[in-house]
Amino acid sequence: MAEKAHAVLSASGSAIWLNCTKSGELSALPDAPPRKDSVFAAEGTAAHELAETCLRDGKNADLFLNLDFNGFSVSREMADGVQIFVDHCRALTSGSAYHAIETVVSLQALWEVEGKTCPTDLYGTADFIAYTGDTLHVVDLKYGVGIIVEAVNNTQLRYYGLGALLHLAHEGFTLPNFVCLTIVQPRAHGAGGPVREWTIPTIDLLLWADTDIIPTVEAILSGNTAYKTGKHCRWCPIAGRCPELRKDAMQIAKTQFDDVTATPPDPGLIPLDELGAILAQAELISGWVAQVRAAVSHAIDTGKTVNGWKLVPKRATRKWSDDQGVLEKLSQTFGSNSVGEFCTEPKPLSPAQMEKALKSHGHTLAEVGLDAAITAESSGTTLVPDEDTRSAAPTGPQHAFENADL
C-alpha cells in the first residue's frame, strides 16, 4: 500500500482549519509537539492496507487471517469489518463508468479554472471512488470504535468529494448530478448502521468550494487569521498551547466556581438545565486538559523540566514469554491430561464470526439451529449530546422496573 498523502491544509484536518484559521500557525511553530500516531491509528492503517489489498487482488478479507498488516495480525473482527467496506465498494464497482482505489485527489484545479496558481498543496487520499449513473460515490473507511463518524456535513468527505469531481473532469468525464459521501465504520454502527451516506447535488459541493474552501485557504496564507474555539478543538494537535482555548477554559471555570481553588459544588444541588450547559462546556475543557497533559509529557520526554510533574513507567503487566514452554512445564508436573485445567476453556465464536465460518461450509445459522441461541443486549448506556443520531435509550423508573428481575 502506498503511503497516504497528506497536505498541510489536509482533508483530515479540514474541520479544524476551516473553523480556526489560526490553527496552522501554531502547528508550524518549531517547538510544537509532533503529531504522534496512536496504536489505534496504526490499527486503522492496518485495516486500510487490508481493504486495499482485497479490492486490488479481488480477494476476501478472511483469506488474510493471522497475516501481518502494518504490524497487526488480521483478526476475525478486522476481517469481518473490512469485508463490509469491501462488499460495499464492489457493489459500486459493478456497472460503474469509472472507479479508483486509494487515489490522491487535489483541490488545486479550483484556482486553475480562473487562471490562477493554487497558493499551497491541497490534496488527500480517497479510499474509494466510483462513478455510477448520475452519481459520484466517495467511500471512506473508518475503523475506529470509540467515536461514531457521521457522513452528513463531514468536511473531510466533502474535501474528498471536491477532489474526486476535479479528478473526473481531468479524466474527461462529464460531471455527475450528485455526489454520495459514505462512511463505512464497521465497529461503530450508530443509528444508521455501519454504512452511513449523505447525497448532495454536485452544484452544492462546488458552491461550498467558493464560499468556504477558497476564501479560507487564501485568508490563512495571507495571514488574515483568527482563533475560534469549538468542538473541532478536540482534534487539534496543538490545542494544549492555544491561548484562546486556555482563555475559554479559565472563563468557564470562573463562571462555574466563585473560588477556583474551592471544592466543586455537588452536582445533585445544581438544576438539570444548568448541568447540561456545564457538561457541554466541560467537553471543551477536558479536551484542552488532555492536550496540556500531552504537551507536558512531550516536554519532559524530550529532556525539559516541568515543575511538579514527572514521567514514570506504567504498571507492568505479567505475561508468558513462551506459551508452549508453559504447557510443557505443566504437563511435566501434572500430566498431559490435566493441562486443560490451567488453560482458557474453549468457547464458541461470536455470532458474526460463526455466521462467516458456517458460510464457508455451506450452512447458515438457522440451518444448524443457532439463530435461536442469539441474544442482542446493550452493555449499558453512554452519555452523548442531543445532536447524536442514535435514538435515546428508554430511561426512568418505569423502564427500571420493566427490566428488574423480580
Disulfide bonds with the S-S distance in Angstrom:
none
